[in-house]
Amino acid sequence: MTQWQAARWAETVRAGLKARGLSLDEAARQIGVPTSTLRSWIEHRHAPKVTIFDHWAALARVTGLGEAELLQAAGVLPDSLTSSIHLAQATKSLRDGIEEAGRFLRRADSLVSSSSMSQVINELSASRIDWELRMRTANRGEDVPLTLHHYVGVVPPPDLPLSDEEARDLIERDVLGHLWRPLGLYWRRLMVHDWADPPRLIIQVAEQESTHPPSTSLPVVDAPPMIVFAPVWGYGYLMGSLIADALGFGNVDFRYFGMPDSLEERLEWVGRELADVSPRFVKAVPPTMFRQGLRVTTEGYLPICVTYGPRMREHAVRVYRDVLLPDSDVAIRENDSLREQIVAGLPSRIDVRIDDADVVDGGTVNRHKINDTVAWLSEQIVEHLLLASGLPPVPMGGPLRQLVLPSGRVQRPPTLASTVSFG
């Protein structure tokens, strides 16, 4: 059971309210709860009811403290686990109760140190059901080889009396339930290009694009947090992850962050995460959410704005028409328009243009060429940010380290039609 530090918690909250000049009545009004409820949260000598965690962000706001600071004050979150990624994972568990939070904290070290793929395989193998497991890895790039993600194909035993959807629900809820959202797992329902005859049940496990906190082993780079705006199928997630790894920043890919199921909750959740301008993070905005109503502010961020050519856009339209959006042409055009309204006229930004000439091979969009092009463009951005921070322009981590020659210099890119400009 997690031990609630009642005295320290009460002192921290009261000090925060005093510093903001707020009475209990006014603070309760701003949070949206009765004064008696706020008083009970503060004065409890043990953990308050779990409904407090439905108002955690509002409580942090009125006290002027970060959500992590409140968790630390309560004795729930150790100092070593206060990145915004651990915070998000912990607060999900907290909303299910203090006991569940304790279980999260007890396995936090393994969540950090063990690979996502290993955890998924181990849990499925230990299940009471004898699943047949098949694995594939999505490797991309030739100049800068990298592993985008893994696929875990799950074949139920022939005598298991469950439909595919029932098997998915069983695996997601009972077998991998404690890993599903923290690791951002999801069922792959699109075509798997690397798999000629895939099983019907496939779990996608992030590798390169996984969400993770900043590095504690690399020098701190004096660069602002970044937010990546890219069109649908514009590889903004990959660019964000490469830049984050090269600088030792944390990466946020919302596809692998276990978002809520309902659209309304997803929009609120993503908006809240983007509003938290944590230092040393790169966050990629989910491009399909603009049309769904996502509102984004760029204040505090260095925006990276990605565009691409007509051939890549045509490919994006085909992909999303087949599997997600019957009106994908209209949807992508509207998303582009809404995205441009947000980034238009920003005084400080990085503009990236992916040219069709660099990614089309024999009339077909080539995924290896796209990954290499995105990697070379990311390296240019990293070099610029490191120089601006007074550091050697050499990527410090991640796949871009492959471009560092034995001499310590960085390999120069091929001639590209794609461009990066710094505003």
C-alpha positions as CSV (number, residue, x, y, z in Angstrom):
1,M,0.0,0.0,0.0
2,T,1.3,3.4,-0.9
3,Q,1.9,5.6,2.2
4,W,0.1,8.9,1.9
5,Q,2.2,11.7,3.5
6,A,-0.7,13.6,5.0
7,A,1.2,16.3,6.9
8,R,3.6,17.2,4.1
9,W,0.7,17.1,1.6
10,A,-1.5,19.5,3.6
11,E,1.4,21.9,4.2
12,T,2.3,21.9,0.5
13,V,-1.3,22.5,-0.7
14,R,-2.0,25.3,1.9
15,A,1.3,27.0,1.1
16,G,0.5,26.9,-2.6
17,L,-3.0,28.5,-2.0
18,K,-1.5,31.1,0.2
19,A,1.1,32.0,-2.3
20,R,-1.6,32.5,-4.9
21,G,-3.7,34.5,-2.5
22,L,-6.6,32.1,-2.6
23,S,-9.0,31.2,0.1
24,L,-10.4,27.6,0.4
25,D,-13.7,28.9,-1.0
26,E,-12.2,30.5,-4.0
27,A,-9.9,27.6,-4.7
28,A,-12.8,25.1,-4.5
29,R,-14.8,27.3,-6.9
30,Q,-12.0,27.3,-9.4
31,I,-11.6,23.5,-9.1
32,G,-15.3,22.9,-9.4
33,V,-15.9,21.2,-6.1
34,P,-17.6,22.1,-2.8
35,T,-15.4,23.8,-0.2
36,S,-16.0,20.8,2.2
37,T,-14.6,18.5,-0.4
38,L,-11.4,20.5,-0.8
39,R,-11.1,20.7,2.9
40,S,-11.5,17.0,3.3
41,W,-8.7,16.4,0.7
42,I,-6.3,18.6,2.6
43,E,-7.2,17.5,6.2
44,H,-7.5,13.8,5.7
45,R,-4.9,11.9,7.8
46,H,-4.9,9.1,5.2
47,A,-5.3,8.9,1.4
48,P,-8.4,10.9,0.3
49,K,-11.0,9.3,-1.9
50,V,-9.8,8.6,-5.4
51,T,-12.1,11.3,-6.8
52,I,-9.3,13.7,-6.0
53,F,-7.4,12.4,-9.0
54,D,-10.3,13.4,-11.4
55,H,-9.4,17.0,-10.3
56,W,-5.6,16.6,-10.0
57,A,-4.8,19.0,-12.9
58,A,-7.1,21.7,-11.6
59,L,-5.7,21.3,-8.1
60,A,-2.2,21.7,-9.5
61,R,-3.3,24.8,-11.3
62,V,-4.9,26.6,-8.3
63,T,-1.9,25.8,-6.1
64,G,0.6,27.0,-8.7
65,L,2.4,23.6,-8.4
66,G,3.1,21.0,-11.0
67,E,1.2,17.7,-10.9
68,A,4.5,15.9,-10.2
69,E,5.2,18.2,-7.2
70,L,1.8,17.3,-5.7
71,L,2.4,13.6,-6.2
72,Q,5.8,14.0,-4.5
73,A,4.4,16.0,-1.6
74,A,1.9,13.2,-1.1
75,G,4.7,10.6,-1.0
76,V,3.2,8.8,-4.0
77,L,5.8,9.5,-6.7
78,P,9.5,9.2,-5.9
79,D,11.9,12.0,-7.1
80,S,13.4,9.6,-9.6
81,L,10.1,9.1,-11.4
82,T,8.9,12.7,-12.0
83,S,9.1,13.0,-15.8
84,S,5.8,13.9,-17.5
85,I,5.7,10.4,-19.0
86,H,5.9,8.7,-15.6
87,L,3.5,11.3,-14.3
88,A,0.9,10.4,-16.9
89,Q,1.3,6.7,-16.2
90,A,1.1,7.2,-12.5
91,T,-2.0,9.5,-12.6
92,K,-3.8,6.9,-14.7
93,S,-3.1,4.3,-12.0
94,L,-4.0,6.8,-9.2
95,R,-7.5,7.3,-10.7
96,D,-8.0,3.6,-10.1
97,G,-7.0,3.9,-6.5
98,I,-4.0,4.3,-4.2
99,E,-3.4,0.5,-4.1
100,E,-3.1,0.4,-7.9
101,A,-0.7,3.3,-7.7
102,G,1.4,1.3,-5.4
103,R,1.5,-1.6,-7.9
104,F,2.5,0.9,-10.6
105,L,5.4,2.2,-8.5
106,R,6.6,-1.2,-7.6
107,R,7.0,-2.1,-11.2
108,A,8.1,1.3,-12.4
109,D,11.8,0.3,-12.6
110,S,11.0,-2.6,-14.8
111,L,8.9,-0.5,-17.0
112,V,11.8,1.8,-17.6
113,S,14.7,-0.7,-17.9
114,S,13.0,-3.6,-19.8
115,S,12.2,-3.3,-23.4
116,S,8.5,-3.1,-24.3
117,M,8.8,-6.0,-26.7
118,S,10.3,-8.2,-23.9
119,Q,7.5,-7.3,-21.5
120,V,4.8,-8.1,-24.0
121,I,6.3,-11.5,-25.0
122,N,6.9,-12.5,-21.4
123,E,3.4,-11.7,-20.3
124,L,1.8,-13.5,-23.2
125,S,4.1,-16.5,-22.7
126,A,3.2,-16.7,-19.0
127,S,-0.6,-16.6,-19.7
128,R,-2.7,-19.6,-18.8
129,I,-3.7,-19.8,-22.5
130,D,-1.3,-21.4,-24.9
131,W,-1.1,-18.6,-27.4
132,E,1.1,-19.2,-30.5
133,L,3.3,-16.1,-30.9
134,R,4.8,-14.8,-34.2
135,M,7.0,-11.8,-34.4
136,R,8.1,-9.4,-37.1
137,T,10.1,-6.1,-36.9
138,A,9.6,-3.1,-39.1
139,N,13.1,-2.1,-40.1
140,R,13.4,1.0,-42.3
141,G,16.2,3.1,-43.9
142,E,19.4,2.4,-45.7
143,D,21.6,5.4,-44.9
144,V,20.3,5.5,-41.3
145,P,18.8,2.0,-40.5
146,L,16.4,2.0,-37.6
147,T,13.6,-0.1,-36.1
148,L,10.3,1.7,-36.2
149,H,8.3,-0.8,-34.3
150,H,7.6,-4.5,-33.7
151,Y,4.6,-6.7,-34.5
152,V,3.5,-9.5,-32.2
153,G,1.1,-11.8,-33.9
154,V,-1.1,-13.8,-31.6
155,V,-2.8,-17.0,-32.7
156,P,-5.3,-18.5,-30.3
157,P,-5.3,-22.2,-29.7
158,P,-7.8,-24.0,-32.0
159,D,-10.1,-25.0,-29.1
160,L,-10.4,-21.5,-27.6
161,P,-14.2,-20.7,-28.0
162,L,-13.7,-17.0,-28.6
163,S,-14.2,-14.7,-31.6
164,D,-11.3,-12.5,-32.7
165,E,-12.8,-9.5,-30.9
166,E,-13.3,-11.5,-27.8
167,A,-9.7,-12.7,-27.9
168,R,-8.5,-9.1,-28.4
169,D,-10.6,-8.0,-25.4
170,L,-9.2,-10.9,-23.2
171,I,-5.6,-10.1,-24.1
172,E,-5.9,-6.4,-23.7
173,R,-7.9,-6.5,-20.5
174,D,-6.6,-9.6,-18.6
175,V,-3.3,-10.7,-20.1
176,L,-1.6,-7.3,-20.9
177,G,-3.9,-5.1,-18.9
178,H,-1.2,-3.6,-16.6
179,L,1.0,-2.9,-19.7
180,W,-1.4,-1.9,-22.3
181,R,-1.7,1.8,-21.7
182,P,1.6,2.5,-20.0
183,L,3.4,1.0,-23.1
184,G,0.9,2.5,-25.5
185,L,0.1,-0.9,-27.1
186,Y,-2.6,-1.1,-29.8
187,W,-4.0,-3.6,-32.2
188,R,-2.7,-3.2,-35.7
189,R,-5.6,-3.2,-38.1
190,L,-3.9,-1.8,-41.1
191,M,-2.0,-3.8,-43.6
192,V,1.4,-5.0,-42.4
193,H,3.8,-4.4,-45.3
194,D,6.6,-6.5,-43.8
195,W,4.4,-9.6,-43.4
196,A,3.2,-11.6,-46.4
197,D,0.7,-13.8,-44.5
198,P,0.1,-12.2,-41.1
199,P,-2.2,-13.6,-38.4
200,R,-5.5,-11.9,-37.7
201,L,-4.5,-10.6,-34.2
202,I,-1.4,-8.3,-34.3
203,I,-0.2,-6.1,-31.4
204,Q,2.0,-3.1,-32.5
205,V,4.8,-2.3,-30.1
206,A,6.7,0.9,-30.5
207,E,10.5,1.0,-30.7
208,Q,12.0,4.1,-32.3
209,E,8.9,6.2,-31.9
210,S,8.1,5.1,-28.4
211,T,7.1,7.7,-25.7
212,H,9.9,8.1,-23.2
213,P,11.3,10.6,-20.6
214,P,14.5,12.7,-21.2
215,S,17.9,11.0,-20.9
216,T,19.6,11.2,-17.5
217,S,23.0,10.1,-19.0
218,L,23.5,12.8,-21.7
219,P,24.6,16.4,-21.3
220,V,21.7,18.9,-21.0
221,V,21.1,20.8,-24.2
222,D,19.9,24.4,-23.7
223,A,17.2,24.2,-26.4
224,P,13.5,24.9,-26.0
225,P,10.9,22.1,-26.0
226,M,9.6,21.4,-29.5
227,I,6.3,20.6,-31.0
228,V,6.0,19.0,-34.4
229,F,3.2,19.8,-36.8
230,A,3.1,17.5,-39.8
231,P,0.4,16.5,-42.3
232,V,-1.2,13.1,-42.3
233,W,1.4,10.5,-43.1
234,G,4.0,13.2,-43.0
235,Y,6.4,11.4,-40.7
236,G,6.3,14.0,-38.0
237,Y,6.3,11.3,-35.3
238,L,9.5,9.9,-36.7
239,M,11.2,13.3,-37.0
240,G,10.3,14.2,-33.5
241,S,11.6,10.9,-32.1
242,L,15.0,11.2,-34.0
243,I,15.5,14.8,-32.8
244,A,14.5,13.9,-29.2
245,D,16.9,10.9,-29.1
246,A,19.8,12.9,-30.6
247,L,19.5,15.7,-28.0
248,G,18.7,13.5,-25.0
249,F,15.1,14.9,-24.9
250,G,12.0,13.0,-24.0
251,N,9.7,12.0,-26.8
252,V,5.9,12.0,-26.9
253,D,4.1,10.0,-29.6
254,F,0.5,10.0,-28.7
255,R,-0.2,6.8,-30.7
256,Y,1.9,5.0,-28.1
257,F,0.7,6.8,-25.0
258,G,-2.5,4.8,-24.1
259,M,-5.0,7.6,-24.8
260,P,-8.6,7.3,-23.5
261,D,-11.1,5.5,-25.8
262,S,-13.7,8.2,-26.4
263,L,-12.9,11.0,-28.8
264,E,-13.9,13.8,-26.4
265,E,-11.6,12.4,-23.7
266,R,-8.8,12.0,-26.2
267,L,-9.0,15.6,-27.4
268,E,-9.1,16.8,-23.8
269,W,-6.2,14.6,-22.8
270,V,-4.0,15.6,-25.8
271,G,-4.8,19.2,-25.3
272,R,-3.8,19.0,-21.6
273,E,-0.6,17.3,-22.4
274,L,0.4,19.9,-25.0
275,A,-0.5,22.7,-22.6
276,D,2.1,21.3,-20.2
277,V,5.2,22.8,-21.7
278,S,7.7,20.6,-20.0
279,P,11.4,21.3,-20.7
280,R,13.5,18.8,-22.7
281,F,10.6,17.2,-24.6
282,V,9.6,16.9,-28.3
283,K,5.9,16.3,-28.9
284,A,4.3,15.5,-32.2
285,V,0.7,16.7,-32.7
286,P,-1.7,13.9,-34.0
287,P,-2.5,15.4,-37.4
288,T,-6.0,13.8,-37.7
289,M,-7.1,15.5,-34.5
290,F,-7.2,19.0,-36.0
291,R,-10.4,18.2,-37.9
292,Q,-11.8,16.5,-34.8
293,G,-11.5,19.7,-32.8
294,L,-8.1,19.7,-31.2
295,R,-7.0,23.2,-30.2
296,V,-3.3,23.8,-29.8
297,T,-1.2,26.7,-28.6
298,T,2.5,27.0,-29.5
299,E,3.4,29.3,-26.6
300,G,6.6,28.1,-25.0
301,Y,7.5,25.7,-27.8
302,L,9.8,25.9,-30.8
303,P,7.5,24.6,-33.6
304,I,8.7,22.3,-36.3
305,C,6.4,22.6,-39.3
306,V,6.5,19.8,-41.9
307,T,5.1,19.8,-45.4
308,Y,5.4,17.4,-48.3
309,G,4.9,17.1,-52.1
310,P,1.8,16.0,-54.1
311,R,3.0,12.4,-54.5
312,M,3.3,11.8,-50.8
313,R,0.0,13.5,-50.3
314,E,-1.7,11.2,-52.9
315,H,-0.2,8.2,-51.1
316,A,-1.6,9.5,-47.8
317,V,-5.0,9.9,-49.3
318,R,-5.0,6.3,-50.6
319,V,-3.8,4.8,-47.3
320,Y,-6.3,6.6,-45.2
321,R,-9.2,6.1,-47.7
322,D,-8.7,2.3,-47.5
323,V,-8.5,1.9,-43.8
324,L,-9.6,5.0,-41.8
325,L,-11.3,7.8,-43.7
326,P,-13.7,7.3,-46.6
327,D,-13.5,11.0,-47.3
328,S,-9.7,11.1,-46.8
329,D,-9.1,13.6,-49.5
330,V,-11.4,16.1,-47.9
331,A,-10.3,15.3,-44.4
332,I,-6.5,15.7,-45.2
333,R,-7.2,19.0,-47.0
334,E,-9.2,20.3,-44.0
335,N,-6.5,19.1,-41.6
336,D,-3.8,20.9,-43.7
337,S,-5.8,24.1,-43.6
338,L,-6.4,24.0,-39.9
339,R,-2.7,23.2,-39.2
340,E,-1.6,26.1,-41.4
341,Q,-3.9,28.5,-39.5
342,I,-2.1,27.5,-36.3
343,V,1.5,27.9,-37.6
344,A,1.0,30.8,-40.0
345,G,3.0,33.9,-39.0
346,L,4.8,32.3,-36.1
347,P,7.9,34.5,-35.4
348,S,10.1,31.6,-34.6
349,R,9.8,28.2,-36.2
350,I,11.6,25.5,-38.2
351,D,10.2,24.7,-41.6
352,V,10.8,21.3,-43.2
353,R,9.8,20.5,-46.7
354,I,10.0,16.8,-47.8
355,D,10.3,16.9,-51.6
356,D,8.9,14.1,-53.7
357,A,12.2,13.8,-55.6
358,D,13.8,12.4,-52.5
359,V,11.2,9.8,-51.6
360,V,9.7,8.5,-54.9
361,D,11.4,5.5,-56.5
362,G,10.2,4.3,-59.9
363,G,6.9,6.1,-59.5
364,T,6.3,4.6,-56.1
365,V,6.8,6.2,-52.6
366,N,9.7,4.3,-51.1
367,R,9.5,3.9,-47.3
368,H,13.3,3.4,-47.0
369,K,13.9,6.7,-48.8
370,I,11.4,8.5,-46.7
371,N,13.0,7.3,-43.5
372,D,16.5,8.3,-44.7
373,T,15.3,11.7,-45.9
374,V,13.6,12.4,-42.6
375,A,16.8,11.3,-40.8
376,W,19.0,13.6,-42.8
377,L,16.6,16.5,-42.3
378,S,16.4,15.7,-38.5
379,E,20.2,15.8,-38.4
380,Q,20.3,19.3,-39.8
381,I,17.9,20.5,-37.1
382,V,19.9,18.8,-34.4
383,E,23.1,20.3,-35.6
384,H,21.5,23.8,-35.6
385,L,20.2,23.4,-32.1
386,L,23.5,22.1,-30.7
387,L,25.4,24.9,-32.2
388,A,22.9,27.4,-30.8
389,S,23.5,25.8,-27.4
390,G,27.3,26.2,-27.7
391,L,27.8,22.5,-28.1
392,P,29.6,20.5,-30.8
393,P,27.1,19.8,-33.6
394,V,27.3,16.0,-33.1
395,P,24.1,14.0,-32.3
396,M,24.5,12.6,-28.8
397,G,22.1,9.6,-28.9
398,G,19.7,7.5,-31.0
399,P,20.0,6.4,-34.6
400,L,21.5,9.6,-35.8
401,R,24.7,8.6,-33.9
402,Q,25.2,6.3,-36.9
403,L,26.1,9.4,-38.9
404,V,29.1,10.2,-36.7
405,L,32.4,9.1,-38.4
406,P,35.4,7.6,-36.5
407,S,37.0,11.1,-36.8
408,G,34.2,12.5,-34.7
409,R,32.8,14.5,-37.5
410,V,29.2,14.0,-38.8
411,Q,28.8,12.4,-42.2
412,R,27.5,15.0,-44.8
413,P,24.1,14.3,-46.3
414,P,23.6,13.4,-50.0
415,T,22.2,16.1,-52.3
416,L,18.6,16.6,-51.3
417,A,15.8,18.4,-52.9
418,S,14.1,18.5,-49.4
419,T,14.9,21.6,-47.3
420,V,15.1,22.8,-43.7
421,S,14.8,26.6,-43.0
422,F,15.2,28.3,-39.6
423,G,12.9,31.3,-38.9
